[in-house]
Structure formats: structure tokens, C-alpha cells
Amino acid sequence: MVGAVGPHDRAPSGGERLVALDVDGTLLTSTEELSPRVRAALEGAAAAGWHLVLVTGRPLSIALPVVHDLALGEYLVAANGATVATVADGAVLFQASLPGDTVVATLTAARAAVPGLGLAVTTPRGFFREPGFAKIAPLSETEGTEVADAMPEVDDLVHSAVLFVDGLDARELQRRLEPLLPHEVAVTPSGLPGSVELTAPGIHKGSGLAWLCGRIGVDAEGVVAFGDGLNDHEMLAWSGWGVAMGNAEPVTQQLADEVTASNDDDGVALVLERLLSDDHATALRRDDHG
């Protein structure tokens, strides 16, 4: 139910505040647009002194142009938490990478066990995607390089590695791959249909956001996070107030503190407008009793 409240009885207040926003399916509409009402609400939060952070599964090289086009946010958590960067200049503040030889060995075993497994990887050399990836990801033809085989080099650092199978559920793909992984590699939903991501253990959107908040001095209780996908779960759980979109899967809605309207119905704006109004009312009461 839209507006339903979870384990906390109210959103956090006081201290430094931060809004963390998943991009696809949350911030943007189903036509990949930012509604005027959501933009106005975010600008209102920024004017009130709240930090704005976009949190996405997209690799940094793909996410930055999108964020620049939106002209929003101070920081970007990309690649499902593996990369944290500034929006203004793309300076990388944090990077969790996997050794190329480890990824090559893992992918070799995975391809032997899962027929039709496709790959998209980001390394310091760039973003490389195999045929079929554009079908599941909102990419233009100019984003990344399409190659027949995106297997990294053994001496690469791999910033992100997305594995996909057309027509296969991401959770089923994750289940098949988990027994094949060495202890230094984890697998999580990537946020794209039928795909998962290889990461270092403990790396996810929640860990990237937590690292950033530690750097800029924002407690978890001051964070309001919005998401719609399986890869948003850790972020929603870590934040002081986790909001699931109305278009999110039931399992995502169940773990959130609140369920708002869908991304096509200004769900982000509805929550932020309320929270900003509550903050304003609290400030007025303090003034009255000052």
C-alpha cells in the first residue's frame, strides 16, 4: 500500500540529512525522464541543506553523462557500490576492484556451467559489452564498446562485471553461480533483467553509500534512500528511512520503511515534500518556543 510504514514509526530528523536515489525505475520515469515535480522536490531538499547522492548499478563511465544531463547531486555511487565519485568532475573517491586473473578464472567456470552466459565489464581500459547486453540495459550505441568476447585480461583490474542470460531470472542465475565462486568473489543482482554482478565480498549499494556518508559526516539515521530493485535492498536496509517505489517488487516493498507511489507517479516527490514540510513545521515550533 502506498504510504504504508514499516518497522520505524517516523522518518529520521535532525543533524546532517542526505537523500540517496536509485536512478532507473526510481528517480527516472519509465520513459527515462525526470518529472518536473521530482526535480522541484530535489531542488527543495538541496536548498534546505540536504546532500543529494545518486546511487546506480551503472558503471561510472556510463552513469556520469546521465547525472550531468540531469544536473543533480553532489556525489555518485556507481557500479552497485564499487565506485564512489564526485559529480562535478568525476573524481574517484573510492574504488573496489577485482583482480583480472580471479575474474577470468571465475568467468571460465561460469561459462562452462551456464550456457549462453553473456558479459559486460569495466576496467581501466574502458567499458566492454557483448552482443545482447544492450537488450537488457538502457544504453545508446555510443556507450561502451561492443565486442564478441568481453573477457578481461588477467592483469586487468575489473571495476564491474555483469553476467547475463537472456530470459533467465536474476535470482536463478545467482543461485547457479554461487557454488562456483572462490571466496574472494561474491555475486549480487545487478539491477538489470536476467543479470548479476561479480563483486568483492561486502560490496553493494549500501556499502558504497555507507562509505560516502562516513567521509562526509552523515549518520545512517539522517539518510533517506529510494529504490525499486533487488540491488537496492542493502541500501534501503542501511539507511535511516528506506523508501520502496510503488513499481518495486513485493519483496523490496516488504523490507522498506515506507512504500510510495511509482516512478511514473512522482513517488520520490511525494515523500520529499512531506519530509520537507515536517522539517519546516518542526522549525516553526522551535521558533515559537524559543
Phi, psi and omega in degrees: 000132178297132181089355179296145184249141182265221190293336178266153182268348177199162178289156181292155178215163178085152177073190178294139182241149182214137174252122178250127188232118164299155186263289184287127180085357182230288179290316182266151176286178180292346174259019176062039178240158175256119184289149179302325182290320178294317178301316181298319179295319179293320177295326176294320177295317179297319179295332178278000177096008179281141171286143176244125182229128174264135186233118189220158173278347181294142173297158186304316184297332179271325184286322186301314179300324179295314181295320178296321177297324180285335182057049181226150167090152175262324185228158179229125171258113187243174177052042178054042174097353183282342182226134173235130184216163172279147180284320188302313185234004178070017180293127182280123179263332183210137178215120175255116183238161175250143177297140182301321182295325177293318180293318179301313180297319180294316181292326178298315177294321182294319181290332177289332185265335185236101180299144176077015183287121177260170189213144169220128184229152173240126176228175176301342179279345179138189180252124184236132183228143178272160177306137182106338182291322180298338179292328183258349183239143179282071184250146171270169182292344182268354184267115181077183181237123178278129181227159179291325182220114184267014179305127180290168173281155183294337180260010175287160158258127184258112180280328176205147178217109181258128179249135184217151174224122181300125176086000181256135178295140182301321182291327176290320176298317178299318180298321181289327185276329187307318180293346184267352191274139170289166187294338182271008179230135175241164178229133181223160174300140183273341186100351177255153182300136174061031184218154176227170181232138172275132181220167166291149180304138177083004179262125178196179182301322180296320181290320178296317178294319179297319178298315181297315181298323175297323181290320185261000173081041176245125177286155178304325182295340179267007185256130171249119185243142180239135178200168182225352189241173179299327181282359176264355189301312183296323178295316179295321181289323183286326187289155178297330178218108182260125184244123175264142179284156179296339178269003179286158175295153180307322182296327177287318179296325183292330183270352183279160174281337182206148173244125180255188178288173183288171177294338177273355182238029174061039182301320179297316182297320182301318180287313183295321178300318179294315182295320178294322177295318178298318179297319180296317179295321178297318179297321179295320179296321178296320178296320180297329182259007181280000000 
